[in-house]
Amino acid sequence: MIEGLKNDALVRKIGGPYRLAALMQRRLKELIDGARPLVDTEGKNLVEIVVQEIVEDKIAIDYSKSEGISAPKLDEVYNSSEQSSEGDN
């Protein structure tokens, strides 16, 4: 498994699993279409490269260009993930 995806920190950083998936999908398409990676690629597949770019803050969602989508409030994202994990017990 990819190290960056082992905990919820990356999901909280982006604002939820669906936003993370959308960001990863968009960046994967850019790389497939020939965009240059923003991190060291030695021995990594495209998904690992995208995760590393997100972890290192090389890419993020541009909320100013995303109509109807606002940036997540980190405390709200954290609290909602805590509540959902408590409900699993």
PDB file of N, CA, C and O in Angstrom:
ATOM      1  N   MET A   1       0.839  -1.184   0.000  1.00  0.00           N
ATOM      2  CA  MET A   1       0.000   0.000   0.000  1.00  0.00           C
ATOM      3  C   MET A   1       0.885   1.249   0.000  1.00  0.00           C
ATOM      4  O   MET A   1       2.005   1.222   0.510  1.00  0.00           O
ATOM      5  N   ILE A   2       0.403   2.285  -0.545  1.00  0.00           N
ATOM      6  CA  ILE A   2       1.142   3.537  -0.627  1.00  0.00           C
ATOM      7  C   ILE A   2       1.163   4.185   0.750  1.00  0.00           C
ATOM      8  O   ILE A   2       0.117   4.364   1.374  1.00  0.00           O
ATOM      9  N   GLU A   3       2.352   4.536   1.220  1.00  0.00           N
ATOM     10  CA  GLU A   3       2.531   5.074   2.572  1.00  0.00           C
ATOM     11  C   GLU A   3       1.621   6.262   2.878  1.00  0.00           C
ATOM     12  O   GLU A   3       1.038   6.334   3.960  1.00  0.00           O
ATOM     13  N   GLY A   4       1.497   7.186   1.938  1.00  0.00           N
ATOM     14  CA  GLY A   4       0.700   8.391   2.166  1.00  0.00           C
ATOM     15  C   GLY A   4      -0.780   8.125   2.366  1.00  0.00           C
ATOM     16  O   GLY A   4      -1.495   8.973   2.900  1.00  0.00           O
ATOM     17  N   LEU A   5      -1.248   6.958   1.944  1.00  0.00           N
ATOM     18  CA  LEU A   5      -2.666   6.633   2.062  1.00  0.00           C
ATOM     19  C   LEU A   5      -2.987   5.763   3.276  1.00  0.00           C
ATOM     20  O   LEU A   5      -4.140   5.375   3.464  1.00  0.00           O
ATOM     21  N   LYS A   6      -1.995   5.454   4.094  1.00  0.00           N
ATOM     22  CA  LYS A   6      -2.206   4.561   5.227  1.00  0.00           C
ATOM     23  C   LYS A   6      -2.977   5.192   6.377  1.00  0.00           C
ATOM     24  O   LYS A   6      -3.572   4.475   7.180  1.00  0.00           O
ATOM     25  N   ASN A   7      -2.979   6.505   6.472  1.00  0.00           N
ATOM     26  CA  ASN A   7      -3.742   7.145   7.551  1.00  0.00           C
ATOM     27  C   ASN A   7      -4.645   8.220   6.966  1.00  0.00           C
ATOM     28  O   ASN A   7      -4.599   8.506   5.769  1.00  0.00           O
ATOM     29  N   ASP A   8      -5.459   8.805   7.822  1.00  0.00           N
ATOM     30  CA  ASP A   8      -6.447   9.779   7.366  1.00  0.00           C
ATOM     31  C   ASP A   8      -5.896  11.189   7.189  1.00  0.00           C
ATOM     32  O   ASP A   8      -6.635  12.084   6.780  1.00  0.00           O
ATOM     33  N   ALA A   9      -4.630  11.405   7.483  1.00  0.00           N
ATOM     34  CA  ALA A   9      -4.074  12.759   7.412  1.00  0.00           C
ATOM     35  C   ALA A   9      -4.202  13.349   6.013  1.00  0.00           C
ATOM     36  O   ALA A   9      -4.539  14.524   5.864  1.00  0.00           O
ATOM     37  N   LEU A  10      -3.940  12.558   5.003  1.00  0.00           N
ATOM     38  CA  LEU A  10      -4.015  13.051   3.621  1.00  0.00           C
ATOM     39  C   LEU A  10      -5.457  13.371   3.238  1.00  0.00           C
ATOM     40  O   LEU A  10      -5.717  14.366   2.562  1.00  0.00           O
ATOM     41  N   VAL A  11      -6.385  12.534   3.667  1.00  0.00           N
ATOM     42  CA  VAL A  11      -7.807  12.756   3.382  1.00  0.00           C
ATOM     43  C   VAL A  11      -8.267  14.046   4.059  1.00  0.00           C
ATOM     44  O   VAL A  11      -8.967  14.853   3.448  1.00  0.00           O
ATOM     45  N   ARG A  12      -7.879  14.239   5.313  1.00  0.00           N
ATOM     46  CA  ARG A  12      -8.253  15.472   6.039  1.00  0.00           C
ATOM     47  C   ARG A  12      -7.605  16.700   5.410  1.00  0.00           C
ATOM     48  O   ARG A  12      -8.217  17.765   5.337  1.00  0.00           O
ATOM     49  N   LYS A  13      -6.369  16.545   4.958  1.00  0.00           N
ATOM     50  CA  LYS A  13      -5.637  17.659   4.351  1.00  0.00           C
ATOM     51  C   LYS A  13      -6.363  18.195   3.120  1.00  0.00           C
ATOM     52  O   LYS A  13      -6.418  19.407   2.916  1.00  0.00           O
ATOM     53  N   ILE A  14      -6.915  17.312   2.304  1.00  0.00           N
ATOM     54  CA  ILE A  14      -7.595  17.710   1.070  1.00  0.00           C
ATOM     55  C   ILE A  14      -9.049  18.078   1.319  1.00  0.00           C
ATOM     56  O   ILE A  14      -9.609  18.903   0.597  1.00  0.00           O
ATOM     57  N   GLY A  15      -9.669  17.478   2.331  1.00  0.00           N
ATOM     58  CA  GLY A  15     -11.043  17.847   2.648  1.00  0.00           C
ATOM     59  C   GLY A  15     -12.046  16.726   2.479  1.00  0.00           C
ATOM     60  O   GLY A  15     -13.251  16.973   2.448  1.00  0.00           O
ATOM     61  N   GLY A  16     -11.570  15.502   2.369  1.00  0.00           N
ATOM     62  CA  GLY A  16     -12.466  14.362   2.270  1.00  0.00           C
ATOM     63  C   GLY A  16     -12.017  13.399   1.200  1.00  0.00           C
ATOM     64  O   GLY A  16     -11.216  13.746   0.331  1.00  0.00           O
ATOM     65  N   PRO A  17     -12.537  12.179   1.265  1.00  0.00           N
ATOM     66  CA  PRO A  17     -12.084  11.155   0.326  1.00  0.00           C
ATOM     67  C   PRO A  17     -12.470  11.435  -1.122  1.00  0.00           C
ATOM     68  O   PRO A  17     -11.732  11.073  -2.038  1.00  0.00           O
ATOM     69  N   TYR A  18     -13.613  12.072  -1.339  1.00  0.00           N
ATOM     70  CA  TYR A  18     -14.043  12.337  -2.716  1.00  0.00           C
ATOM     71  C   TYR A  18     -13.206  13.440  -3.350  1.00  0.00           C
ATOM     72  O   TYR A  18     -12.888  13.376  -4.537  1.00  0.00           O
ATOM     73  N   ARG A  19     -12.850  14.448  -2.567  1.00  0.00           N
ATOM     74  CA  ARG A  19     -11.982  15.505  -3.089  1.00  0.00           C
ATOM     75  C   ARG A  19     -10.589  14.961  -3.377  1.00  0.00           C
ATOM     76  O   ARG A  19      -9.962  15.327  -4.371  1.00  0.00           O
ATOM     77  N   LEU A  20     -10.111  14.082  -2.493  1.00  0.00           N
ATOM     78  CA  LEU A  20      -8.805  13.467  -2.712  1.00  0.00           C
ATOM     79  C   LEU A  20      -8.822  12.638  -3.994  1.00  0.00           C
ATOM     80  O   LEU A  20      -7.896  12.719  -4.801  1.00  0.00           O
ATOM     81  N   ALA A  21      -9.864  11.849  -4.179  1.00  0.00           N
ATOM     82  CA  ALA A  21      -9.964  11.022  -5.386  1.00  0.00           C
ATOM     83  C   ALA A  21     -10.031  11.890  -6.639  1.00  0.00           C
ATOM     84  O   ALA A  21      -9.406  11.568  -7.650  1.00  0.00           O
ATOM     85  N   ALA A  22     -10.782  12.984  -6.579  1.00  0.00           N
ATOM     86  CA  ALA A  22     -10.898  13.873  -7.741  1.00  0.00           C
ATOM     87  C   ALA A  22      -9.555  14.525  -8.068  1.00  0.00           C
ATOM     88  O   ALA A  22      -9.166  14.616  -9.232  1.00  0.00           O
ATOM     89  N   LEU A  23      -8.853  14.976  -7.028  1.00  0.00           N
ATOM     90  CA  LEU A  23      -7.544  15.604  -7.238  1.00  0.00           C
ATOM     91  C   LEU A  23      -6.561  14.591  -7.825  1.00  0.00           C
ATOM     92  O   LEU A  23      -5.819  14.907  -8.755  1.00  0.00           O
ATOM     93  N   MET A  24      -6.559  13.385  -7.283  1.00  0.00           N
ATOM     94  CA  MET A  24      -5.651  12.359  -7.790  1.00  0.00           C
ATOM     95  C   MET A  24      -5.973  12.008  -9.238  1.00  0.00           C
ATOM     96  O   MET A  24      -5.072  11.851 -10.062  1.00  0.00           O
ATOM     97  N   GLN A  25      -7.252  11.888  -9.540  1.00  0.00           N
ATOM     98  CA  GLN A  25      -7.661  11.548 -10.907  1.00  0.00           C
ATOM     99  C   GLN A  25      -7.225  12.624 -11.896  1.00  0.00           C
ATOM    100  O   GLN A  25      -6.699  12.318 -12.967  1.00  0.00           O
ATOM    101  N   ARG A  26      -7.446  13.874 -11.532  1.00  0.00           N
ATOM    102  CA  ARG A  26      -7.068  14.970 -12.427  1.00  0.00           C
ATOM    103  C   ARG A  26      -5.561  14.997 -12.659  1.00  0.00           C
ATOM    104  O   ARG A  26      -5.101  15.175 -13.787  1.00  0.00           O
ATOM    105  N   ARG A  27      -4.789  14.818 -11.573  1.00  0.00           N
ATOM    106  CA  ARG A  27      -3.337  14.859 -11.713  1.00  0.00           C
ATOM    107  C   ARG A  27      -2.811  13.641 -12.486  1.00  0.00           C
ATOM    108  O   ARG A  27      -1.873  13.763 -13.273  1.00  0.00           O
ATOM    109  N   LEU A  28      -3.410  12.479 -12.263  1.00  0.00           N
ATOM    110  CA  LEU A  28      -3.014  11.297 -13.029  1.00  0.00           C
ATOM    111  C   LEU A  28      -3.209  11.522 -14.524  1.00  0.00           C
ATOM    112  O   LEU A  28      -2.353  11.159 -15.330  1.00  0.00           O
ATOM    113  N   LYS A  29      -4.327  12.116 -14.883  1.00  0.00           N
ATOM    114  CA  LYS A  29      -4.597  12.405 -16.297  1.00  0.00           C
ATOM    115  C   LYS A  29      -3.536  13.347 -16.856  1.00  0.00           C
ATOM    116  O   LYS A  29      -3.049  13.151 -17.969  1.00  0.00           O
ATOM    117  N   GLU A  30      -3.174  14.380 -16.072  1.00  0.00           N
ATOM    118  CA  GLU A  30      -2.139  15.316 -16.524  1.00  0.00           C
ATOM    119  C   GLU A  30      -0.816  14.586 -16.768  1.00  0.00           C
ATOM    120  O   GLU A  30      -0.146  14.821 -17.773  1.00  0.00           O
ATOM    121  N   LEU A  31      -0.446  13.694 -15.837  1.00  0.00           N
ATOM    122  CA  LEU A  31       0.814  12.958 -16.000  1.00  0.00           C
ATOM    123  C   LEU A  31       0.761  12.029 -17.203  1.00  0.00           C
ATOM    124  O   LEU A  31       1.734  11.923 -17.950  1.00  0.00           O
ATOM    125  N   ILE A  32      -0.361  11.358 -17.394  1.00  0.00           N
ATOM    126  CA  ILE A  32      -0.517  10.464 -18.552  1.00  0.00           C
ATOM    127  C   ILE A  32      -0.433  11.256 -19.853  1.00  0.00           C
ATOM    128  O   ILE A  32       0.113  10.780 -20.848  1.00  0.00           O
ATOM    129  N   ASP A  33      -0.980  12.468 -19.830  1.00  0.00           N
ATOM    130  CA  ASP A  33      -0.964  13.322 -21.024  1.00  0.00           C
ATOM    131  C   ASP A  33       0.380  14.008 -21.245  1.00  0.00           C
ATOM    132  O   ASP A  33       0.534  14.759 -22.208  1.00  0.00           O
ATOM    133  N   GLY A  34       1.362  13.762 -20.367  1.00  0.00           N
ATOM    134  CA  GLY A  34       2.704  14.274 -20.599  1.00  0.00           C
ATOM    135  C   GLY A  34       3.205  15.344 -19.658  1.00  0.00           C
ATOM    136  O   GLY A  34       4.308  15.852 -19.858  1.00  0.00           O
ATOM    137  N   ALA A  35       2.441  15.714 -18.633  1.00  0.00           N
ATOM    138  CA  ALA A  35       2.919  16.709 -17.671  1.00  0.00           C
ATOM    139  C   ALA A  35       4.139  16.164 -16.927  1.00  0.00           C
ATOM    140  O   ALA A  35       4.273  14.955 -16.739  1.00  0.00           O
ATOM    141  N   ARG A  36       5.007  17.051 -16.516  1.00  0.00           N
ATOM    142  CA  ARG A  36       6.217  16.641 -15.805  1.00  0.00           C
ATOM    143  C   ARG A  36       5.909  16.449 -14.329  1.00  0.00           C
ATOM    144  O   ARG A  36       5.226  17.280 -13.731  1.00  0.00           O
ATOM    145  N   PRO A  37       6.395  15.378 -13.735  1.00  0.00           N
ATOM    146  CA  PRO A  37       6.216  15.163 -12.294  1.00  0.00           C
ATOM    147  C   PRO A  37       6.936  16.240 -11.487  1.00  0.00           C
ATOM    148  O   PRO A  37       7.961  16.770 -11.918  1.00  0.00           O
ATOM    149  N   LEU A  38       6.397  16.556 -10.327  1.00  0.00           N
ATOM    150  CA  LEU A  38       6.948  17.604  -9.475  1.00  0.00           C
ATOM    151  C   LEU A  38       7.790  17.047  -8.330  1.00  0.00           C
ATOM    152  O   LEU A  38       8.281  17.803  -7.492  1.00  0.00           O
ATOM    153  N   VAL A  39       7.957  15.727  -8.297  1.00  0.00           N
ATOM    154  CA  VAL A  39       8.763  15.060  -7.276  1.00  0.00           C
ATOM    155  C   VAL A  39       9.661  14.032  -7.953  1.00  0.00           C
ATOM    156  O   VAL A  39       9.524  13.760  -9.146  1.00  0.00           O
ATOM    157  N   ASP A  40      10.578  13.467  -7.181  1.00  0.00           N
ATOM    158  CA  ASP A  40      11.449  12.411  -7.686  1.00  0.00           C
ATOM    159  C   ASP A  40      10.603  11.194  -8.051  1.00  0.00           C
ATOM    160  O   ASP A  40       9.762  10.761  -7.264  1.00  0.00           O
ATOM    161  N   THR A  41      10.824  10.648  -9.232  1.00  0.00           N
ATOM    162  CA  THR A  41       9.992   9.549  -9.724  1.00  0.00           C
ATOM    163  C   THR A  41      10.689   8.201  -9.705  1.00  0.00           C
ATOM    164  O   THR A  41      10.095   7.200 -10.105  1.00  0.00           O
ATOM    165  N   GLU A  42      11.909   8.151  -9.260  1.00  0.00           N
ATOM    166  CA  GLU A  42      12.691   6.930  -9.336  1.00  0.00           C
ATOM    167  C   GLU A  42      12.009   5.775  -8.598  1.00  0.00           C
ATOM    168  O   GLU A  42      11.805   5.832  -7.386  1.00  0.00           O
ATOM    169  N   GLY A  43      11.661   4.731  -9.350  1.00  0.00           N
ATOM    170  CA  GLY A  43      11.069   3.537  -8.772  1.00  0.00           C
ATOM    171  C   GLY A  43       9.617   3.684  -8.342  1.00  0.00           C
ATOM    172  O   GLY A  43       9.116   2.837  -7.602  1.00  0.00           O
ATOM    173  N   LYS A  44       8.923   4.734  -8.781  1.00  0.00           N
ATOM    174  CA  LYS A  44       7.536   4.965  -8.375  1.00  0.00           C
ATOM    175  C   LYS A  44       6.605   4.850  -9.569  1.00  0.00           C
ATOM    176  O   LYS A  44       6.966   5.195 -10.694  1.00  0.00           O
ATOM    177  N   ASN A  45       5.395   4.356  -9.304  1.00  0.00           N
ATOM    178  CA  ASN A  45       4.381   4.360 -10.353  1.00  0.00           C
ATOM    179  C   ASN A  45       3.635   5.698 -10.306  1.00  0.00           C
ATOM    180  O   ASN A  45       3.883   6.510  -9.415  1.00  0.00           O
ATOM    181  N   LEU A  46       2.743   5.928 -11.237  1.00  0.00           N
ATOM    182  CA  LEU A  46       2.066   7.227 -11.333  1.00  0.00           C
ATOM    183  C   LEU A  46       1.244   7.569 -10.088  1.00  0.00           C
ATOM    184  O   LEU A  46       1.220   8.724  -9.663  1.00  0.00           O
ATOM    185  N   VAL A  47       0.578   6.586  -9.507  1.00  0.00           N
ATOM    186  CA  VAL A  47      -0.227   6.847  -8.310  1.00  0.00           C
ATOM    187  C   VAL A  47       0.675   7.261  -7.152  1.00  0.00           C
ATOM    188  O   VAL A  47       0.348   8.190  -6.415  1.00  0.00           O
ATOM    189  N   GLU A  48       1.789   6.589  -6.989  1.00  0.00           N
ATOM    190  CA  GLU A  48       2.739   6.942  -5.934  1.00  0.00           C
ATOM    191  C   GLU A  48       3.282   8.357  -6.140  1.00  0.00           C
ATOM    192  O   GLU A  48       3.476   9.098  -5.177  1.00  0.00           O
ATOM    193  N   ILE A  49       3.522   8.722  -7.386  1.00  0.00           N
ATOM    194  CA  ILE A  49       4.000  10.073  -7.696  1.00  0.00           C
ATOM    195  C   ILE A  49       2.960  11.107  -7.292  1.00  0.00           C
ATOM    196  O   ILE A  49       3.296  12.114  -6.670  1.00  0.00           O
ATOM    197  N   VAL A  50       1.700  10.869  -7.640  1.00  0.00           N
ATOM    198  CA  VAL A  50       0.633  11.812  -7.311  1.00  0.00           C
ATOM    199  C   VAL A  50       0.493  11.960  -5.799  1.00  0.00           C
ATOM    200  O   VAL A  50       0.377  13.076  -5.294  1.00  0.00           O
ATOM    201  N   VAL A  51       0.503  10.845  -5.077  1.00  0.00           N
ATOM    202  CA  VAL A  51       0.394  10.912  -3.616  1.00  0.00           C
ATOM    203  C   VAL A  51       1.557  11.703  -3.036  1.00  0.00           C
ATOM    204  O   VAL A  51       1.356  12.528  -2.144  1.00  0.00           O
ATOM    205  N   GLN A  52       2.755  11.468  -3.522  1.00  0.00           N
ATOM    206  CA  GLN A  52       3.927  12.197  -3.028  1.00  0.00           C
ATOM    207  C   GLN A  52       3.804  13.692  -3.327  1.00  0.00           C
ATOM    208  O   GLN A  52       4.185  14.520  -2.500  1.00  0.00           O
ATOM    209  N   GLU A  53       3.282  14.042  -4.488  1.00  0.00           N
ATOM    210  CA  GLU A  53       3.081  15.460  -4.817  1.00  0.00           C
ATOM    211  C   GLU A  53       2.100  16.113  -3.846  1.00  0.00           C
ATOM    212  O   GLU A  53       2.295  17.261  -3.447  1.00  0.00           O
ATOM    213  N   ILE A  54       1.055  15.393  -3.467  1.00  0.00           N
ATOM    214  CA  ILE A  54       0.073  15.936  -2.525  1.00  0.00           C
ATOM    215  C   ILE A  54       0.694  16.062  -1.137  1.00  0.00           C
ATOM    216  O   ILE A  54       0.536  17.089  -0.477  1.00  0.00           O
ATOM    217  N   VAL A  55       1.395  15.029  -0.695  1.00  0.00           N
ATOM    218  CA  VAL A  55       2.035  15.045   0.624  1.00  0.00           C
ATOM    219  C   VAL A  55       3.006  16.215   0.741  1.00  0.00           C
ATOM    220  O   VAL A  55       3.076  16.864   1.784  1.00  0.00           O
ATOM    221  N   GLU A  56       3.754  16.484  -0.325  1.00  0.00           N
ATOM    222  CA  GLU A  56       4.749  17.560  -0.318  1.00  0.00           C
ATOM    223  C   GLU A  56       4.167  18.920  -0.702  1.00  0.00           C
ATOM    224  O   GLU A  56       4.914  19.870  -0.932  1.00  0.00           O
ATOM    225  N   ASP A  57       2.841  19.017  -0.772  1.00  0.00           N
ATOM    226  CA  ASP A  57       2.148  20.270  -1.100  1.00  0.00           C
ATOM    227  C   ASP A  57       2.559  20.832  -2.461  1.00  0.00           C
ATOM    228  O   ASP A  57       2.584  22.047  -2.654  1.00  0.00           O
ATOM    229  N   LYS A  58       2.874  19.958  -3.387  1.00  0.00           N
ATOM    230  CA  LYS A  58       3.216  20.395  -4.743  1.00  0.00           C
ATOM    231  C   LYS A  58       1.953  20.636  -5.569  1.00  0.00           C
ATOM    232  O   LYS A  58       1.968  21.431  -6.509  1.00  0.00           O
ATOM    233  N   ILE A  59       0.857  19.948  -5.219  1.00  0.00           N
ATOM    234  CA  ILE A  59      -0.422  20.144  -5.899  1.00  0.00           C
ATOM    235  C   ILE A  59      -1.530  20.233  -4.857  1.00  0.00           C
ATOM    236  O   ILE A  59      -1.414  19.680  -3.763  1.00  0.00           O
ATOM    237  N   ALA A  60      -2.592  20.927  -5.204  1.00  0.00           N
ATOM    238  CA  ALA A  60      -3.758  21.072  -4.327  1.00  0.00           C
ATOM    239  C   ALA A  60      -4.942  21.487  -5.187  1.00  0.00           C
ATOM    240  O   ALA A  60      -4.780  21.838  -6.356  1.00  0.00           O
ATOM    241  N   ILE A  61      -6.115  21.446  -4.609  1.00  0.00           N
ATOM    242  CA  ILE A  61      -7.308  21.899  -5.316  1.00  0.00           C
ATOM    243  C   ILE A  61      -7.314  23.421  -5.317  1.00  0.00           C
ATOM    244  O   ILE A  61      -7.096  24.043  -4.277  1.00  0.00           O
ATOM    245  N   ASP A  62      -7.561  24.021  -6.471  1.00  0.00           N
ATOM    246  CA  ASP A  62      -7.663  25.474  -6.584  1.00  0.00           C
ATOM    247  C   ASP A  62      -9.131  25.854  -6.380  1.00  0.00           C
ATOM    248  O   ASP A  62      -9.926  25.830  -7.320  1.00  0.00           O
ATOM    249  N   TYR A  63      -9.473  26.199  -5.157  1.00  0.00           N
ATOM    250  CA  TYR A  63     -10.870  26.489  -4.824  1.00  0.00           C
ATOM    251  C   TYR A  63     -11.370  27.776  -5.479  1.00  0.00           C
ATOM    252  O   TYR A  63     -12.578  27.956  -5.631  1.00  0.00           O
ATOM    253  N   SER A  64     -10.464  28.673  -5.868  1.00  0.00           N
ATOM    254  CA  SER A  64     -10.893  29.904  -6.529  1.00  0.00           C
ATOM    255  C   SER A  64     -11.452  29.620  -7.925  1.00  0.00           C
ATOM    256  O   SER A  64     -12.222  30.418  -8.458  1.00  0.00           O
ATOM    257  N   LYS A  65     -11.067  28.487  -8.517  1.00  0.00           N
ATOM    258  CA  LYS A  65     -11.549  28.125  -9.852  1.00  0.00           C
ATOM    259  C   LYS A  65     -12.634  27.056  -9.811  1.00  0.00           C
ATOM    260  O   LYS A  65     -13.146  26.652 -10.856  1.00  0.00           O
ATOM    261  N   SER A  66     -12.986  26.599  -8.627  1.00  0.00           N
ATOM    262  CA  SER A  66     -13.977  25.535  -8.477  1.00  0.00           C
ATOM    263  C   SER A  66     -15.303  26.129  -8.026  1.00  0.00           C
ATOM    264  O   SER A  66     -15.478  26.476  -6.858  1.00  0.00           O
ATOM    265  N   GLU A  67     -16.219  26.239  -8.952  1.00  0.00           N
ATOM    266  CA  GLU A  67     -17.514  26.829  -8.649  1.00  0.00           C
ATOM    267  C   GLU A  67     -18.302  25.949  -7.696  1.00  0.00           C
ATOM    268  O   GLU A  67     -18.436  24.745  -7.914  1.00  0.00           O
ATOM    269  N   GLY A  68     -18.822  26.557  -6.639  1.00  0.00           N
ATOM    270  CA  GLY A  68     -19.674  25.840  -5.698  1.00  0.00           C
ATOM    271  C   GLY A  68     -18.931  24.964  -4.713  1.00  0.00           C
ATOM    272  O   GLY A  68     -19.564  24.283  -3.906  1.00  0.00           O
ATOM    273  N   ILE A  69     -17.612  24.957  -4.752  1.00  0.00           N
ATOM    274  CA  ILE A  69     -16.829  24.149  -3.815  1.00  0.00           C
ATOM    275  C   ILE A  69     -15.981  25.095  -2.978  1.00  0.00           C
ATOM    276  O   ILE A  69     -15.223  25.907  -3.509  1.00  0.00           O
ATOM    277  N   SER A  70     -16.118  24.977  -1.681  1.00  0.00           N
ATOM    278  CA  SER A  70     -15.316  25.831  -0.807  1.00  0.00           C
ATOM    279  C   SER A  70     -14.237  25.007  -0.132  1.00  0.00           C
ATOM    280  O   SER A  70     -14.365  23.792   0.016  1.00  0.00           O
ATOM    281  N   ALA A  71     -13.187  25.672   0.270  1.00  0.00           N
ATOM    282  CA  ALA A  71     -12.087  24.996   0.940  1.00  0.00           C
ATOM    283  C   ALA A  71     -12.575  24.410   2.256  1.00  0.00           C
ATOM    284  O   ALA A  71     -13.404  25.015   2.936  1.00  0.00           O
ATOM    285  N   PRO A  72     -12.067  23.236   2.620  1.00  0.00           N
ATOM    286  CA  PRO A  72     -12.512  22.619   3.869  1.00  0.00           C
ATOM    287  C   PRO A  72     -11.976  23.358   5.076  1.00  0.00           C
ATOM    288  O   PRO A  72     -10.873  23.905   5.053  1.00  0.00           O
ATOM    289  N   LYS A  73     -12.769  23.366   6.124  1.00  0.00           N
ATOM    290  CA  LYS A  73     -12.306  23.871   7.409  1.00  0.00           C
ATOM    291  C   LYS A  73     -11.751  22.663   8.133  1.00  0.00           C
ATOM    292  O   LYS A  73     -12.490  21.732   8.452  1.00  0.00           O
ATOM    293  N   LEU A  74     -10.453  22.672   8.395  1.00  0.00           N
ATOM    294  CA  LEU A  74      -9.779  21.484   8.886  1.00  0.00           C
ATOM    295  C   LEU A  74     -10.371  20.949  10.178  1.00  0.00           C
ATOM    296  O   LEU A  74     -10.426  19.734  10.367  1.00  0.00           O
ATOM    297  N   ASP A  75     -10.815  21.828  11.075  1.00  0.00           N
ATOM    298  CA  ASP A  75     -11.386  21.337  12.320  1.00  0.00           C
ATOM    299  C   ASP A  75     -12.700  20.609  12.070  1.00  0.00           C
ATOM    300  O   ASP A  75     -13.000  19.640  12.768  1.00  0.00           O
ATOM    301  N   GLU A  76     -13.493  21.046  11.094  1.00  0.00           N
ATOM    302  CA  GLU A  76     -14.742  20.369  10.769  1.00  0.00           C
ATOM    303  C   GLU A  76     -14.473  19.009  10.143  1.00  0.00           C
ATOM    304  O   GLU A  76     -15.157  18.037  10.463  1.00  0.00           O
ATOM    305  N   VAL A  77     -13.493  18.927   9.260  1.00  0.00           N
ATOM    306  CA  VAL A  77     -13.152  17.661   8.621  1.00  0.00           C
ATOM    307  C   VAL A  77     -12.655  16.686   9.671  1.00  0.00           C
ATOM    308  O   VAL A  77     -13.038  15.517   9.666  1.00  0.00           O
ATOM    309  N   TYR A  78     -11.802  17.161  10.575  1.00  0.00           N
ATOM    310  CA  TYR A  78     -11.252  16.306  11.625  1.00  0.00           C
ATOM    311  C   TYR A  78     -12.354  15.806  12.544  1.00  0.00           C
ATOM    312  O   TYR A  78     -12.399  14.618  12.866  1.00  0.00           O
ATOM    313  N   ASN A  79     -13.245  16.697  12.970  1.00  0.00           N
ATOM    314  CA  ASN A  79     -14.324  16.302  13.869  1.00  0.00           C
ATOM    315  C   ASN A  79     -15.269  15.314  13.217  1.00  0.00           C
ATOM    316  O   ASN A  79     -15.714  14.375  13.877  1.00  0.00           O
ATOM    317  N   SER A  80     -15.590  15.491  11.955  1.00  0.00           N
ATOM    318  CA  SER A  80     -16.504  14.565  11.285  1.00  0.00           C
ATOM    319  C   SER A  80     -15.862  13.196  11.118  1.00  0.00           C
ATOM    320  O   SER A  80     -16.557  12.183  11.206  1.00  0.00           O
ATOM    321  N   SER A  81     -14.550  13.136  10.879  1.00  0.00           N
ATOM    322  CA  SER A  81     -13.897  11.832  10.746  1.00  0.00           C
ATOM    323  C   SER A  81     -13.805  11.143  12.093  1.00  0.00           C
ATOM    324  O   SER A  81     -13.884   9.916  12.154  1.00  0.00           O
ATOM    325  N   GLU A  82     -13.639  11.890  13.174  1.00  0.00           N
ATOM    326  CA  GLU A  82     -13.629  11.311  14.515  1.00  0.00           C
ATOM    327  C   GLU A  82     -14.979  10.716  14.850  1.00  0.00           C
ATOM    328  O   GLU A  82     -15.055   9.613  15.391  1.00  0.00           O
ATOM    329  N   GLN A  83     -16.057  11.441  14.531  1.00  0.00           N
ATOM    330  CA  GLN A  83     -17.398  10.970  14.840  1.00  0.00           C
ATOM    331  C   GLN A  83     -17.729   9.716  14.050  1.00  0.00           C
ATOM    332  O   GLN A  83     -18.356   8.802  14.586  1.00  0.00           O
ATOM    333  N   SER A  84     -17.322   9.650  12.789  1.00  0.00           N
ATOM    334  CA  SER A  84     -17.630   8.468  11.989  1.00  0.00           C
ATOM    335  C   SER A  84     -16.866   7.256  12.495  1.00  0.00           C
ATOM    336  O   SER A  84     -17.391   6.143  12.452  1.00  0.00           O
ATOM    337  N   SER A  85     -15.634   7.440  12.974  1.00  0.00           N
ATOM    338  CA  SER A  85     -14.868   6.308  13.482  1.00  0.00           C
ATOM    339  C   SER A  85     -15.411   5.848  14.835  1.00  0.00           C
ATOM    340  O   SER A  85     -15.329   4.661  15.152  1.00  0.00           O
ATOM    341  N   GLU A  86     -15.964   6.756  15.638  1.00  0.00           N
ATOM    342  CA  GLU A  86     -16.566   6.382  16.905  1.00  0.00           C
ATOM    343  C   GLU A  86     -17.840   5.588  16.692  1.00  0.00           C
ATOM    344  O   GLU A  86     -18.152   4.695  17.480  1.00  0.00           O
ATOM    345  N   GLY A  87     -18.571   5.897  15.649  1.00  0.00           N
ATOM    346  CA  GLY A  87     -19.806   5.204  15.353  1.00  0.00           C
ATOM    347  C   GLY A  87     -19.585   3.788  14.852  1.00  0.00           C
ATOM    348  O   GLY A  87     -20.517   2.984  14.834  1.00  0.00           O
ATOM    349  N   ASP A  88     -18.348   3.471  14.439  1.00  0.00           N
ATOM    350  CA  ASP A  88     -18.039   2.139  13.925  1.00  0.00           C
ATOM    351  C   ASP A  88     -17.885   1.118  15.038  1.00  0.00           C
ATOM    352  O   ASP A  88     -17.920  -0.086  14.783  1.00  0.00           O
ATOM    353  N   ASN A  89     -17.715   1.584  16.275  1.00  0.00           N
ATOM    354  CA  ASN A  89     -17.468   0.651  17.391  1.00  0.00           C
ATOM    355  C   ASN A  89     -18.707   0.003  17.867  1.00  0.00           C
ATOM    356  O   ASN A  89     -18.664  -0.804  18.795  1.00  0.00           O
TER     357      ASN A  89
END
